[in-house]
Amino acid sequence: MVMPLSWKIGAGVAGLIVAVLAWNGLSQYLAARHADEVMRDSARSAELDAQQAKAHAQQSRAQLAADLKQQREDLSDTYQQVNEQARQYQAEQAVRLERQRQEELRVQESYRLDRNQQCVGGVVINRNGTSFTQVFGKDGAPIPCRGDLATEPLR
């Protein structure tokens, strides 16, 4: 059986159309498959980036927490040192004030007349038994007094 030429050309064109359609379908299939792979790779990459970002955030959070804890400990240590220094200063100050008070009392007592001294006529007199003598100061003048206190140290 002989086929007419137009049928042969028609069959050739139909075959060519089928081949083009097959090629187009295969190209679209491969393009879709490639797009799916790109999408999966993008999704995996995005997921990996998200996991890395989450891990980095957790690490940063942990580092910040550790730094904050260290700062709190340092601040606490500093407060304790300051408090200890303040206590030491207050104790030293109390000792200094007590010494100063004792010195003031000693100086005041050096102005107070002794039991064998009297203030007679505004001057200090030593009484030894039945004899009385004036008490003279550093300048050689009699030491003035009022009540039981002299105007300059006696001792």
C-alpha positions, 0 to 999 in steps of 0.5 A: 500500500502506497501512501500518498505524499500528502499523507506522508507529509501530514504524518511527518508534520504530525510526528514533528508536532508530537516530537515538539510537544514531547520535547516541550513537555519534557522541558517543562517537566525538567524545569518544574523538577529543577524549580522544585529542587531549587525550592527544596534547597532554598527551604533547606538553606532557610531552615539551616539559616534559621537554626544557625540564627536561633543557635547564635541567639541562644549563645548570645543570650547565654553570654549576656546572662553570664556577663550580667551574672559576672557584673552582679558578682563584681558589683556585690564584691565591690559593695562588700569591699566598700562596706568593709572599708566603711566599717574599718573607717568608722572603727578607726574614726571611733578610736581617733575620737576616743583618743581625742576625747581622752586627750581633751580630758587629760588637758582639762585635768591639767588645769584642775587644782590638785587636792593640795592646791587652792584658789585664793585671791584668784591665784593658785596656792600650794598647801603643804601642811601648814605652809602655803606657797604660790604656784608660778607659771612658765613665765614666772608669774603666779598662775591665775585661777577661778574656782577649781580651775587654773588658767594654764596647765598645772602639770 
